[in-house]
């Protein structure tokens, strides 16, 4: 974690130098750390013994320096002499820093820092020697191309006279010109899935081959696939359970998902549903997953008790031939809990379960239908490794023998082959690089768990230094946790893992980090929308185990997921503490702890006194608060806070003491409301504010150029004064509860046009309040959601004239009349259109009116007669989704489909479903008109979600 430690501390020092640039000691330390950061940036990620020792020394010395500086800054900012009471604005913080420096020089902390600087000087001397001896080079072929950096020391300053060269060519990333992701579709969860860990089927910029790609098929288990398919559609009419058993990473979920998504299986079963159990599960959540997967979950069900959900699932399945997949079953109790919800009416229904435990399969009563997956043969292993390492390319003859040796050392475990394939995929295709992998993987040949970890460790060891902390941080999340990408990125940014890049904000850089980790098969995509944007992700449980092990070795992370006491020394040596179960012991004794992050994934209690003075991240969204924990305002190092509440939740003005705060998330757990202080928008480093129905006043104050997200605010007034404070807002979600008499005139929505950086806007209105005629939308808007308003055709034209608009969602919107006549020149870039709960009867449109449309979704439009036939002629149209629409609408969509098929266009799909009668509307041909399972639909090998 040397890189992450260096990056975090250099950012802190830059904050100090911003207010005190003449401070030579701090400037000297910053230069030294920046040099080490550049050194790691330019070093090969291969781990030699000397490099590993050096990284540990850098990490420990940097941690020590960071602790001294952060602790002293925190105390000085909170002291009355420095801050003169409550810190209310940025300039008082600057004053505190200026007062701090003289005190700092005369303190014991200064002497401690001097000792650390001496350690860093010693490290720098060794780095200079390593550069001179070229010990950091992983391949002798690059020795002539890399110039060593010359380092000169002049008292307190360390100057780089010649910049370090770029990274050697051994394992550097290659640019990508086209990406087509192969995803598993049609189920809710994709855990333990080797197929999801495959590299993107992409072409490199250096390739001269065609950019066309083909679907990567499953390697191995073809016989099992055919046998299970026969068992699924066989003559037996009784309900049968088919078990797939094998170790983690063997390919159980991959096999199940290939069967689940087989066209013949889709056609045979009326209903298919998928749920993942894992070691820790909640029956209610499993039932909700099943209902969502069947497309039968609605918001009104949220208050349901578990028994009500069981009844709902049973009623939904009864009378239909269904296929249920229960993935990753660990406990026979789960089978007992769920057995009663699956009706057996002699119609050929089937259940597939995957498990690592043979006794679970035996208990399920499926001994005659149990499939134990064995390791892949050497031939199949080589085929799979080639597929992951080379994509569509053929293996160069000079690499084939080495590659087969590498495949043999994976001992037939698909997960190991996929991960090592990801390492080779990113490596140069040379004998030297492949030999290096082969030689250093030789100890992992016995196939036990430790050897597997050693194999998997290579994917970590070959990570660039800037990605290592981001990857290990995945271990803070519980097993099988579905991670929202925006959540993950905000945490990475708050932790200081993201290195700024010119012309990119930190969140954009973080997204690139995530994509690279996905490319390397370390993180799995769970859901992505049609644009390719990733919404949720996860990590395979075996890869998570690797994260946890490596993180503890690196003094990076400790997870309290067992009911045992952990030593004080172990707790104090970690930088991040993740709590997964209610703790049986007190953690408030870790005074002056080095812990920077405290993440709760259970409804536990915060310590009586938050003693973590250096805390950066407090993730407590699973803890239900009745009032704001006032101790938080003493933790002035905080960058990220997430809380949930019940009742009236007042955030005090003293929150402005948190001068480093970047993200504040406060969500309602049950009924209640949030009261926000005016001082909130005056906090200069805030980047994201997320609430649900919070009232926020915006008074005069300095510009907050960093604020990007303002969501969940009620009746916000977009005055010119407010917009001057938040000029760079990118995402906004606002609700208005005014009545028709008052109207929207008080809220200055006509000023929205001044938010030139705004890309996503959600506006919820009360009682179909009419939008203002002088309304103007931001020019760079890409996503727009309007709910509960009355909109004129004039305003619809304004929406249509937004040249960058790609997503438009109209929910509970009342048009000026029941006839919509689209105009040419509008919606030129619109890709996704949702119309929900609308009274529209007639819709006139041509292909030229929506030239870029890819997905059309109509929900609960009971009066609409038909979809304009010309919509089917839009070249880009891929999918039409219909919920609770007239049969005439379904038939019009079906007619478009048949017309396009006759013209040779097989890209279009139509999904239609009615909740009221449970029918799937088919038409003349049901090949492309089908039931939408949950809110996820399959189009062109990609995952799409409608939300």
Secondary structure as UniProt FT lines:
FT   HELIX           2..19
FT   TURN            21..22
FT   HELIX           24..41
FT   HELIX           49..78
FT   HELIX           80..83
FT   HELIX           90..105
FT   HELIX           108..133
FT   TURN            134..136
FT   HELIX           140..142
FT   TURN            143..145
FT   STRAND          151..154
FT   TURN            155..156
FT   STRAND          157..160
FT   STRAND          176..180
FT   TURN            191..192
FT   HELIX           195..197
FT   STRAND          201..204
FT   TURN            205..206
FT   HELIX           222..232
FT   STRAND          240..245
FT   TURN            248..249
FT   HELIX           252..260
FT   HELIX           263..268
FT   STRAND          271..278
FT   HELIX           283..293
FT   TURN            294..295
FT   HELIX           299..301
FT   TURN            302..303
FT   HELIX           306..317
FT   TURN            318..319
FT   STRAND          322..329
FT   HELIX           332..338
FT   HELIX           339..341
FT   STRAND          350..355
FT   HELIX           358..363
FT   TURN            364..365
FT   HELIX           367..369
FT   STRAND          370..372
FT   HELIX           378..390
FT   TURN            391..392
FT   HELIX           397..409
FT   TURN            410..412
FT   HELIX           414..426
FT   HELIX           431..440
FT   TURN            441..443
FT   HELIX           449..461
FT   HELIX           465..472
FT   HELIX           473..476
FT   TURN            479..480
FT   STRAND          483..484
FT   HELIX           485..495
FT   TURN            502..503
FT   HELIX           506..519
FT   TURN            520..521
FT   STRAND          524..528
FT   TURN            530..531
FT   STRAND          534..538
FT   HELIX           541..553
FT   TURN            554..555
FT   STRAND          557..560
FT   HELIX           568..572
FT   STRAND          576..579
FT   TURN            588..589
FT   TURN            591..592
FT   STRAND          597..600
FT   TURN            613..614
FT   STRAND          617..625
FT   HELIX           630..634
FT   TURN            636..637
FT   STRAND          640..650
FT   HELIX           653..657
FT   TURN            659..660
FT   STRAND          663..675
FT   HELIX           678..682
FT   TURN            684..685
FT   STRAND          688..695
FT   TURN            705..706
FT   STRAND          709..714
FT   HELIX           720..725
FT   TURN            727..728
FT   STRAND          731..736
FT   TURN            740..742
FT   HELIX           745..747
FT   HELIX           749..754
FT   TURN            756..757
FT   STRAND          760..770
FT   TURN            773..774
FT   TURN            779..780
FT   STRAND          783..791
FT   HELIX           793..800
FT   TURN            803..804
FT   STRAND          807..811
FT   STRAND          814..815
FT   STRAND          819..821
FT   TURN            824..825
FT   TURN            828..829
FT   STRAND          832..836
FT   STRAND          842..844
FT   HELIX           847..850
FT   TURN            851..852
FT   STRAND          855..859
FT   TURN            862..863
FT   HELIX           869..873
FT   TURN            875..876
FT   STRAND          879..883
FT   HELIX           887..902
FT   TURN            903..904
FT   STRAND          909..913
FT   TURN            915..917
FT   STRAND          929..930
FT   TURN            934..935
FT   STRAND          936..939
FT   TURN            940..941
FT   STRAND          942..945
//
